[in-house]
């Protein structure tokens, strides 16, 4: 796009110079104009340059180069409006457009080895997502970082959320207690949540095979049941469900492991480069170091 604009401006300058030269030639011409070869040549050059500037092909190429980056612009716009929603949670969570544009320009400076436009856009989107998430998380209270991660995932990956999943997860859909027999291994306090899961997502509930106590015994007793690689029953039951369904099952059956399940879901959705568990560990370690420094300083001051 920059080269096309530069070429267009150069031709405009050349056209202005040719027009000035043409007027000067006309003013000083002697004899028949039709026999003045220098004048005719100047007219032809002026005509050619004017046609090139107004060339439809040049304009089309310029528009195509610009439109190729519309997906990146759309993604960036969605990110910014997701960030502005944070002020609804806490009034101090306000981020200016100028700060977001600085992140956007930094992402554009990412070096690219591939000359493919599609590959470059994909890389820029990933880089921008990484930078925005890291920048915003450092500005939030630790208690709100996981909330923002899920909000970020929902905005950037809506395909991971099936119908009614988000509403059930956030409590907008509440079920009624029904007298339906459930497996004995399910805690009595979780019966209403399981009933809601059954009435709202019958296909998911049927695939879980909760009546198989042997299959779910490990899940009900495990201290890390939300981690699929360590819970064979959970892994087999949710093989066909890659969305928020995994978190909903943990929410219904093992709410004590819900926070870890949410972090695991957000980490997988945002990508390996945005591993929330490592990021939270880093923040916690930094906070502890700061706390230790303050305590040591206080003791020495005493």
Beta strands, then each sheet from edge to edge (+ up, - down):
end
